[in-house]
């Protein structure tokens, strides 16, 4: 009997302990929940007031890196803008040098360069008509060439350099109105010095061209002298000067535009001038 009473008493005690433990756990959960709610409310109120409750600043190194990237981005944009502006200015101020460049009649007249319009395309030289006649007269007097041969030479000079004595080509290897290079360039400078001429001026380089044809390039010079004073003769002279004096890797291809320039502009200009003088 005593044993049964003791067992019942122990069961009551365990039940009370379990109930008390459960109540404590529930109270803990409620307290945690209340604390969480209060904390969230405090943060919301602080944010509304403009105060910072919790700060997580970025490391100073990361901030400096971001600032550097922003500065680099701005620099790239500025450089690209400057490059585009420079390119636009270069395109605007670029002088005519190639006979194949298509420009408006107004631009050609403004620059006073010799030009002709064929099928809506403006073909022009990098020199004026007056300058063309001055060079033609010099070659006629010094070399004894007719208009056809002179037209052939002038078409080549236009395509090689645009008559610019300071023209630099082929990655700095070629120079002058005929784009001389190597030993030929050295010879041009030496001959100009010996004759008291300036090798960077048109007059000095034309003088060397005359000397070079007479002394060193006799074959192409003879071909020029034998050119008939006709359109076909002018075209042949253009090819001969290109192939045997300029000596490109592919004379046939290189002479195509030069022959077109001779036919459409240079030879007709010289020939018409002679007709007007004779008339």
Residue frames as qw, qx, qy, qz and C-alpha x, y, z in Angstrom:
[[0.000, 0.886, 0.463, 0.000, 0.00, 0.00, 0.00],
 [0.322, -0.788, 0.109, 0.513, 2.77, 2.31, 0.92],
 [0.440, -0.117, 0.597, 0.660, 4.48, 1.54, -2.38],
 [0.229, 0.619, 0.649, 0.379, 1.42, 2.51, -4.40],
 [0.132, -0.942, -0.248, 0.183, 1.03, 5.83, -2.57],
 [0.417, -0.593, 0.326, 0.607, 4.66, 6.66, -3.14],
 [0.402, 0.174, 0.672, 0.597, 4.33, 5.92, -6.86],
 [0.104, 0.818, 0.534, 0.187, 1.28, 8.15, -7.15],
 [0.282, -0.880, -0.039, 0.379, 3.05, 10.98, -5.34],
 [0.447, -0.337, 0.493, 0.666, 6.04, 10.78, -7.68],
 [0.329, 0.468, 0.670, 0.474, 3.78, 10.89, -10.74],
 [0.034, -0.934, -0.352, 0.047, 2.15, 14.09, -9.45],
 [0.383, -0.725, 0.207, 0.534, 5.57, 15.68, -8.91],
 [0.437, -0.028, 0.625, 0.645, 6.73, 14.78, -12.46],
 [0.206, 0.704, 0.609, 0.301, 3.50, 16.15, -13.90],
 [0.177, -0.939, -0.150, 0.252, 4.00, 19.42, -12.02],
 [0.440, -0.503, 0.409, 0.621, 7.65, 19.65, -13.23],
 [0.394, 0.278, 0.675, 0.559, 6.61, 19.05, -16.82],
 [0.069, 0.865, 0.484, 0.113, 3.89, 21.69, -16.58],
 [0.300, -0.866, 0.044, 0.399, 6.26, 24.23, -15.06],
 [0.468, -0.265, 0.540, 0.647, 8.95, 23.54, -17.70],
 [0.316, 0.528, 0.655, 0.438, 6.42, 23.95, -20.49],
 [0.063, -0.945, -0.310, 0.081, 5.24, 27.22, -19.02],
 [0.399, -0.688, 0.250, 0.553, 8.81, 28.51, -18.81],
 [0.442, 0.045, 0.637, 0.630, 9.47, 27.62, -22.44],
 [0.178, 0.750, 0.576, 0.272, 6.31, 29.36, -23.55],
 [0.222, -0.925, -0.105, 0.291, 7.25, 32.47, -21.58],
 [0.464, -0.429, 0.435, 0.641, 10.71, 32.46, -23.23],
 [0.366, 0.357, 0.666, 0.543, 9.21, 32.22, -26.69],
 [0.015, 0.896, 0.438, 0.070, 6.81, 35.05, -25.95],
 [0.351, -0.813, 0.088, 0.457, 9.62, 37.25, -24.62],
 [0.462, -0.154, 0.560, 0.670, 11.77, 36.60, -27.67],
 [0.251, 0.598, 0.638, 0.414, 8.86, 37.44, -29.96],
 [0.133, -0.945, -0.274, 0.122, 8.10, 40.64, -28.06],
 [0.442, -0.619, 0.276, 0.588, 11.77, 41.66, -28.16],
 [0.427, 0.134, 0.631, 0.634, 11.92, 41.08, -31.91],
 [0.117, 0.791, 0.545, 0.252, 8.80, 43.14, -32.50],
 [0.272, -0.909, -0.092, 0.301, 10.10, 45.99, -30.36],
 [0.491, -0.387, 0.423, 0.656, 13.47, 46.00, -32.11],
 [0.344, 0.394, 0.638, 0.565, 11.85, 46.16, -35.56],
 [0.036, -0.904, -0.420, -0.075, 9.62, 49.01, -34.46],
 [0.394, -0.777, 0.092, 0.482, 12.59, 50.95, -33.09],
 [0.464, -0.105, 0.541, 0.693, 14.51, 50.54, -36.33],
 [0.216, 0.637, 0.612, 0.416, 11.53, 51.73, -38.36],
 [0.181, -0.943, -0.250, 0.129, 11.11, 54.80, -36.19],
 [0.464, -0.597, 0.276, 0.593, 14.81, 55.61, -36.39],
 [0.424, 0.174, 0.607, 0.649, 14.81, 55.29, -40.18],
 [0.082, 0.820, 0.514, 0.238, 11.83, 57.59, -40.40],
 [0.301, -0.912, -0.045, 0.273, 13.70, 60.17, -38.33],
 [0.513, 0.806, -0.264, 0.134, 16.71, 59.97, -40.68],
 [0.375, -0.696, 0.602, -0.111, 18.95, 58.31, -38.10],
 [0.666, 0.333, -0.662, -0.090, 21.08, 55.28, -38.81],
 [0.806, -0.473, 0.226, -0.276, 20.57, 52.45, -36.36],
 [0.859, -0.174, 0.416, 0.241, 22.83, 49.90, -37.98],
 [0.300, 0.844, -0.350, -0.275, 25.80, 50.91, -40.13],
 [0.888, -0.030, 0.380, 0.256, 27.80, 48.62, -42.34],
 [0.163, 0.874, -0.277, -0.364, 30.43, 50.87, -43.92],
 [0.894, 0.418, -0.083, 0.142, 32.35, 49.60, -46.90],
 [0.741, -0.352, 0.091, 0.565, 36.08, 49.17, -46.38],
 [0.009, -0.843, 0.136, 0.520, 38.09, 52.24, -47.29],
 [0.287, -0.287, 0.735, 0.543, 40.00, 50.33, -49.97],
 [0.314, 0.467, 0.798, 0.214, 36.79, 49.38, -51.80],
 [0.122, 0.901, 0.292, -0.296, 35.58, 52.99, -51.71],
 [0.143, -0.698, 0.418, 0.563, 38.88, 54.20, -53.17],
 [0.345, 0.008, 0.832, 0.435, 38.69, 51.54, -55.89],
 [0.284, 0.705, 0.650, 0.010, 35.19, 52.63, -56.87],
 [0.028, 0.907, 0.012, -0.420, 36.29, 56.27, -57.03],
 [0.265, -0.462, 0.637, 0.557, 39.28, 55.30, -59.22],
 [0.355, 0.305, 0.830, 0.304, 37.01, 53.41, -61.62],
 [0.200, 0.864, 0.430, -0.170, 34.70, 56.39, -61.88],
 [0.091, -0.813, 0.272, 0.507, 37.63, 58.70, -62.62],
 [0.328, -0.191, 0.784, 0.490, 38.99, 56.27, -65.25],
 [0.343, 0.571, 0.737, 0.111, 35.56, 56.05, -66.88],
 [0.112, 0.926, 0.165, -0.320, 35.32, 59.84, -67.05],
 [0.220, -0.632, 0.512, 0.538, 38.82, 60.02, -68.55],
 [0.387, 0.111, 0.830, 0.386, 37.99, 57.47, -71.24],
 [0.279, 0.778, 0.562, -0.030, 34.84, 59.36, -72.17],
 [0.019, -0.904, 0.091, 0.417, 36.75, 62.65, -72.34],
 [0.301, -0.416, 0.681, 0.523, 39.54, 61.11, -74.46],
 [0.387, 0.362, 0.803, 0.272, 37.03, 59.53, -76.84],
 [0.190, 0.896, 0.361, -0.177, 35.21, 62.82, -77.16],
 [0.132, -0.795, 0.333, 0.489, 38.46, 64.67, -77.83],
 [0.383, -0.140, 0.788, 0.460, 39.47, 62.05, -80.41],
 [0.357, 0.613, 0.693, 0.128, 36.13, 62.35, -82.19],
 [0.085, 0.943, 0.111, -0.301, 36.39, 66.14, -82.22],
 [0.263, -0.606, 0.547, 0.515, 39.96, 65.93, -83.55],
 [0.419, 0.153, 0.817, 0.365, 38.90, 63.51, -86.27],
 [0.286, 0.812, 0.507, -0.040, 36.07, 65.80, -87.29],
 [0.041, -0.899, 0.161, 0.406, 38.45, 68.76, -87.47],
 [0.355, -0.355, 0.712, 0.490, 40.93, 66.73, -89.53],
 [0.407, 0.433, 0.767, 0.243, 38.20, 65.68, -91.93],
 [0.171, 0.920, 0.302, -0.182, 37.04, 69.27, -92.22],
 [0.068, -0.885, 0.311, 0.341, 40.50, 70.73, -92.77],
 [0.709, -0.105, 0.607, 0.343, 41.88, 67.88, -94.87],
 [0.230, 0.622, -0.349, -0.662, 43.24, 69.20, -98.18],
 [0.897, 0.378, 0.085, -0.215, 42.50, 67.42, -101.42],
 [0.251, -0.600, 0.707, 0.279, 45.23, 65.08, -102.56],
 [0.410, 0.078, 0.884, 0.213, 43.58, 62.22, -104.44],
 [0.217, 0.082, -0.458, -0.858, 42.01, 62.76, -107.82],
 [0.330, -0.296, -0.860, -0.252, 39.35, 60.20, -106.95],
 [0.064, -0.342, -0.622, 0.701, 38.04, 62.21, -103.94],
 [0.007, -0.624, -0.619, -0.478, 34.50, 63.32, -104.67],
 [0.159, -0.378, -0.366, 0.835, 33.79, 66.88, -103.51],
 [0.284, 0.806, 0.486, -0.183, 31.21, 69.49, -104.30],
 [0.486, 0.610, 0.204, 0.591, 31.74, 72.05, -107.04],
 [0.221, -0.939, -0.018, -0.264, 31.49, 74.80, -104.42],
 [0.741, -0.586, 0.218, 0.245, 34.34, 73.24, -102.39],
 [0.745, 0.170, 0.303, 0.569, 36.52, 72.95, -105.45],
 [0.232, 0.795, 0.171, 0.534, 35.88, 76.56, -106.45],
 [0.462, -0.883, 0.039, -0.074, 36.51, 77.72, -102.89],
 [0.750, -0.440, 0.322, 0.374, 39.89, 75.99, -102.86],
 [0.318, 0.824, -0.280, -0.377, 40.56, 77.27, -106.40],
 [0.453, -0.286, 0.803, 0.261, 41.89, 73.88, -107.44],
 [0.369, 0.267, -0.607, -0.651, 41.55, 72.61, -110.99],
 [0.457, 0.111, 0.825, -0.312, 38.57, 70.30, -111.27],
 [0.385, 0.050, -0.598, -0.701, 36.11, 68.71, -113.66],
 [0.609, 0.028, 0.569, -0.552, 32.70, 67.13, -113.03],
 [0.354, 0.189, -0.806, -0.434, 32.08, 63.82, -114.78],
 [0.557, -0.299, -0.736, -0.242, 28.80, 61.94, -114.30],
 [0.561, -0.752, -0.179, -0.295, 28.12, 63.82, -111.08],
 [0.819, -0.390, -0.077, 0.413, 31.59, 63.15, -109.68],
 [0.079, 0.977, -0.195, 0.022, 34.04, 65.97, -109.09],
 [0.887, 0.002, 0.003, 0.462, 37.60, 65.07, -110.05],
 [0.024, 0.989, -0.090, 0.112, 40.20, 67.60, -109.05],
 [0.679, 0.336, -0.375, 0.534, 43.86, 68.31, -108.56],
 [0.572, -0.629, -0.314, 0.423, 45.63, 69.51, -105.46],
 [0.323, -0.268, 0.140, 0.897, 46.91, 72.55, -107.35],
 [0.359, 0.703, 0.223, -0.572, 45.31, 75.42, -109.20],
 [0.740, 0.606, 0.256, 0.141, 45.14, 75.75, -112.97],
 [0.162, 0.942, -0.282, 0.086, 47.78, 78.47, -112.83],
 [0.479, -0.597, 0.643, 0.012, 50.15, 76.22, -110.89],
 [0.841, 0.199, 0.498, 0.074, 49.50, 73.41, -113.35],
 [0.591, 0.792, 0.040, 0.150, 50.54, 75.60, -116.27],
 [0.119, -0.882, 0.452, -0.059, 53.66, 76.77, -114.41],
 [0.655, -0.337, 0.673, 0.062, 54.84, 73.20, -113.83],
 [0.788, 0.457, 0.402, 0.092, 53.92, 72.20, -117.38],
 [0.367, 0.914, -0.152, 0.077, 55.90, 75.10, -118.82],
 [0.333, -0.733, 0.593, 0.002, 58.91, 74.16, -116.68],
 [0.743, -0.063, 0.660, 0.091, 58.85, 70.52, -117.85],
 [0.677, 0.693, 0.237, 0.067, 58.34, 71.61, -121.45],
 [0.176, 0.933, -0.308, 0.064, 61.33, 73.94, -121.30],
 [0.359, -0.647, 0.671, -0.051, 63.69, 71.67, -119.35],
 [0.600, -0.069, 0.796, 0.037, 62.77, 68.29, -120.86],
 [0.191, 0.260, -0.591, -0.740, 61.35, 69.24, -124.27],
 [0.180, 0.268, 0.943, -0.086, 58.09, 67.33, -123.66],
 [0.236, -0.299, -0.471, -0.796, 54.78, 67.85, -125.43],
 [0.530, -0.314, 0.177, -0.768, 51.41, 68.16, -123.69],
 [0.899, -0.098, -0.351, -0.244, 50.71, 64.42, -123.79],
 [0.680, 0.118, -0.564, 0.454, 53.98, 63.52, -122.05],
 [0.018, -0.319, 0.398, -0.860, 53.59, 66.36, -119.54],
 [0.706, -0.295, -0.067, -0.641, 50.07, 65.22, -118.71],
 [0.874, -0.045, -0.482, 0.040, 51.42, 61.74, -118.02],
 [0.437, 0.184, -0.541, 0.694, 54.02, 63.07, -115.60],
 [0.249, -0.313, 0.232, -0.887, 51.60, 65.39, -113.83],
 [0.805, -0.264, -0.278, -0.453, 48.98, 62.68, -113.32],
 [0.786, -0.035, -0.535, 0.307, 51.60, 60.57, -111.57],
 [0.212, 0.236, -0.429, 0.846, 52.71, 63.43, -109.35],
 [0.526, -0.354, -0.012, -0.773, 49.10, 64.04, -108.32],
 [0.892, -0.227, -0.322, -0.222, 48.55, 60.44, -107.35],
 [0.691, 0.106, -0.514, 0.497, 51.92, 60.04, -105.66],
 [0.379, -0.199, -0.437, 0.791, 51.86, 63.14, -103.49],
 [0.030, 0.882, 0.467, -0.045, 49.26, 65.68, -104.57],
 [0.415, 0.708, -0.059, 0.569, 52.24, 67.87, -105.59],
 [0.524, -0.838, 0.087, -0.126, 53.18, 68.17, -101.91],
 [0.503, 0.601, -0.551, 0.286, 56.99, 68.32, -101.58],
 [0.182, -0.434, 0.703, -0.533, 56.72, 67.40, -97.89],
 [0.881, -0.080, -0.138, -0.446, 54.50, 64.39, -98.42],
 [0.145, -0.423, 0.877, -0.173, 55.60, 61.40, -96.32],
 [0.853, 0.064, -0.194, -0.481, 54.41, 57.94, -97.29],
 [0.844, 0.121, -0.520, 0.047, 54.89, 54.24, -96.71],
 [0.768, -0.581, -0.213, 0.165, 55.33, 54.49, -92.95],
 [0.289, -0.895, 0.213, 0.265, 57.92, 57.23, -93.27],
 [0.718, -0.128, 0.504, 0.463, 60.02, 55.48, -95.93],
 [0.428, 0.486, 0.478, 0.593, 58.99, 57.66, -98.90],
 [0.153, -0.683, -0.201, 0.686, 59.20, 61.42, -99.33],
 [0.056, -0.385, 0.336, 0.857, 58.48, 64.20, -101.78],
 [0.570, 0.405, -0.072, -0.711, 56.46, 64.71, -104.95],
 [0.668, 0.309, -0.616, -0.280, 57.62, 61.39, -106.43],
 [0.861, -0.427, 0.170, -0.220, 57.80, 59.55, -103.10],
 [0.546, 0.549, -0.599, 0.203, 61.50, 58.85, -103.44],
 [0.826, -0.537, 0.124, -0.119, 63.04, 56.47, -100.93],
 [0.905, -0.178, 0.180, 0.343, 66.37, 55.02, -99.93],
 [0.557, -0.167, 0.309, 0.753, 69.29, 55.86, -102.19],
 [0.212, 0.585, 0.482, 0.616, 67.08, 57.85, -104.57],
 [0.305, -0.910, -0.275, -0.059, 65.92, 60.07, -101.73],
 [0.605, -0.573, 0.125, 0.539, 69.50, 60.59, -100.58],
 [0.482, 0.162, 0.435, 0.743, 70.46, 61.49, -104.15],
 [0.025, 0.814, 0.436, 0.382, 67.65, 64.02, -104.38],
 [0.436, -0.875, -0.088, 0.188, 68.84, 65.79, -101.23],
 [0.626, -0.342, 0.299, 0.633, 72.47, 65.72, -102.37],
 [0.391, 0.413, 0.482, 0.667, 71.71, 67.07, -105.85],
 [0.117, -0.911, -0.329, -0.219, 69.60, 69.90, -104.43],
 [0.541, -0.752, 0.057, 0.373, 72.41, 70.84, -102.06],
 [0.595, -0.089, 0.402, 0.690, 74.95, 70.85, -104.89],
 [0.215, 0.538, 0.480, 0.659, 72.72, 73.12, -107.00],
 [0.043, 0.017, -0.307, 0.951, 71.94, 75.43, -104.09],
 [0.501, -0.315, -0.423, -0.687, 68.27, 74.38, -104.08],
 [0.445, -0.265, 0.587, -0.622, 66.06, 73.52, -101.14],
 [0.188, 0.024, -0.962, -0.198, 65.20, 69.78, -101.15],
 [0.088, 0.418, 0.815, -0.391, 61.95, 70.37, -99.28],
 [0.306, 0.546, 0.050, -0.779, 60.62, 72.86, -101.83],
 [0.768, 0.493, 0.387, -0.127, 58.71, 72.06, -105.02],
 [0.405, 0.858, -0.290, -0.128, 61.26, 73.92, -107.18],
 [0.182, -0.608, 0.772, 0.011, 64.16, 71.86, -105.85],
 [0.631, 0.023, 0.769, -0.103, 62.38, 68.55, -106.30],
 [0.697, 0.671, 0.189, -0.168, 61.25, 69.38, -109.85],
 [0.219, 0.822, -0.515, -0.107, 64.85, 70.24, -110.70],
 [0.373, -0.366, 0.852, -0.026, 65.98, 66.87, -109.39],
 [0.743, 0.351, 0.536, -0.193, 63.23, 65.11, -111.36],
 [0.559, 0.800, -0.154, -0.155, 64.56, 66.71, -114.55],
 [0.013, 0.699, -0.715, 0.002, 68.13, 65.75, -113.69],
 [0.579, -0.158, 0.782, -0.169, 67.13, 62.21, -112.68],
 [0.783, 0.500, 0.321, -0.182, 65.31, 61.57, -115.97],
 [0.475, 0.822, -0.306, -0.073, 68.15, 62.88, -118.09],
 [0.061, 0.662, -0.733, 0.141, 70.96, 61.15, -116.22],
 [0.267, -0.227, 0.896, -0.275, 69.60, 58.05, -114.48],
 [0.544, 0.365, 0.716, -0.241, 66.27, 57.12, -116.07],
 [0.064, 0.370, -0.508, -0.775, 67.02, 57.55, -119.73],
 [0.023, 0.212, 0.928, 0.305, 64.66, 54.81, -120.92],
 [0.053, 0.705, 0.672, -0.220, 61.45, 56.31, -119.50],
 [0.018, -0.672, 0.054, 0.739, 62.69, 59.72, -120.60],
 [0.019, -0.170, 0.723, 0.669, 63.05, 58.49, -124.17],
 [0.034, 0.462, 0.880, 0.104, 59.55, 57.02, -124.01],
 [0.015, 0.760, 0.392, -0.518, 58.17, 60.39, -122.90],
 [0.028, -0.525, 0.361, 0.770, 59.97, 62.17, -125.71],
 [0.016, -0.002, -0.850, -0.527, 58.47, 59.74, -128.23],
 [0.211, 0.483, 0.763, -0.373, 54.89, 60.19, -126.99],
 [0.098, 0.437, 0.539, 0.713, 52.49, 61.39, -129.72],
 [0.100, 0.057, 0.317, -0.941, 50.59, 64.49, -128.72],
 [0.527, -0.256, -0.547, -0.597, 47.20, 62.75, -128.62],
 [0.702, -0.457, 0.198, -0.509, 44.90, 61.44, -125.94],
 [0.991, -0.017, -0.125, 0.038, 46.22, 57.92, -126.48],
 [0.573, 0.466, -0.381, 0.557, 49.76, 59.23, -126.37],
 [0.258, -0.598, 0.352, -0.672, 48.98, 60.91, -123.03],
 [0.898, -0.307, 0.078, -0.306, 47.57, 57.69, -121.62],
 [0.914, 0.189, -0.230, 0.274, 50.64, 55.76, -122.73],
 [0.280, 0.582, -0.388, 0.657, 52.94, 58.40, -121.24],
 [0.581, -0.556, 0.239, -0.544, 51.07, 58.12, -117.96],
 [0.989, -0.142, 0.001, -0.041, 51.66, 54.38, -117.87],
 [0.745, 0.418, -0.279, 0.438, 55.31, 54.65, -118.95],
 [0.004, 0.646, -0.400, 0.651, 56.19, 57.15, -116.23],
 [0.760, -0.439, 0.220, -0.426, 54.39, 55.04, -113.63],
 [0.999, 0.016, -0.026, 0.027, 55.94, 51.74, -114.70],
 [0.803, 0.305, -0.139, 0.492, 59.51, 52.83, -115.42],
 [0.155, 0.569, -0.313, 0.744, 60.13, 55.81, -113.16],
 [0.577, -0.492, 0.267, -0.595, 57.86, 55.30, -110.16],
 [0.431, 0.238, -0.871, 0.015, 58.28, 51.51, -110.50],
 [0.654, -0.275, 0.374, -0.597, 55.36, 50.18, -108.38],
 [0.397, -0.149, 0.905, -0.036, 54.83, 46.47, -107.81],
 [0.410, 0.475, 0.772, 0.100, 51.77, 46.44, -110.09],
 [0.082, -0.200, 0.232, 0.949, 52.04, 49.19, -112.75],
 [0.155, -0.345, -0.726, -0.574, 48.82, 48.19, -114.52],
 [0.345, -0.677, -0.643, 0.099, 46.73, 48.59, -111.39],
 [0.347, -0.533, -0.187, 0.749, 48.55, 51.67, -110.15],
 [0.126, -0.092, 0.369, 0.916, 48.23, 53.48, -113.47],
 [0.019, 0.560, 0.791, 0.244, 44.46, 53.03, -113.85],
 [0.141, -0.860, -0.393, 0.293, 43.44, 56.05, -111.78],
 [0.291, -0.535, 0.252, 0.752, 46.35, 58.07, -113.17],
 [0.173, 0.143, 0.704, 0.673, 45.25, 57.40, -116.73],
 [0.045, -0.736, -0.671, -0.071, 41.70, 58.36, -115.84],
 [0.239, -0.795, -0.137, 0.541, 42.97, 61.63, -114.39],
 [0.280, -0.268, 0.496, 0.777, 45.03, 62.25, -117.52],
 [0.116, 0.359, 0.775, 0.506, 42.12, 61.60, -119.84],
 [0.129, -0.774, -0.617, -0.060, 39.40, 63.51, -118.02],
 [0.259, -0.925, -0.160, 0.229, 41.25, 66.51, -116.65],
 [0.443, -0.624, 0.290, 0.574, 44.95, 67.14, -117.23],
 [0.416, 0.050, 0.621, 0.663, 45.43, 66.50, -120.94],
 [0.154, 0.757, 0.566, 0.288, 42.20, 68.27, -121.98],
 [0.245, -0.912, -0.123, 0.306, 43.23, 71.29, -119.89],
 [0.410, -0.483, 0.430, 0.643, 46.68, 71.52, -121.47],
 [0.366, 0.263, 0.711, 0.540, 45.37, 70.80, -124.96],
 [0.074, 0.860, 0.499, 0.083, 42.56, 73.36, -124.75],
 [0.288, -0.833, 0.054, 0.470, 45.00, 75.99, -123.55],
 [0.409, -0.218, 0.576, 0.673, 47.21, 75.36, -126.58],
 [0.252, 0.553, 0.691, 0.391, 44.22, 75.67, -128.90],
 [0.081, -0.934, -0.310, 0.155, 43.22, 78.98, -127.33],
 [0.363, -0.656, 0.288, 0.596, 46.78, 80.26, -127.66],
 [0.370, 0.048, 0.687, 0.623, 46.95, 79.19, -131.32],
 [0.146, 0.727, 0.632, 0.225, 43.56, 80.72, -132.03]]
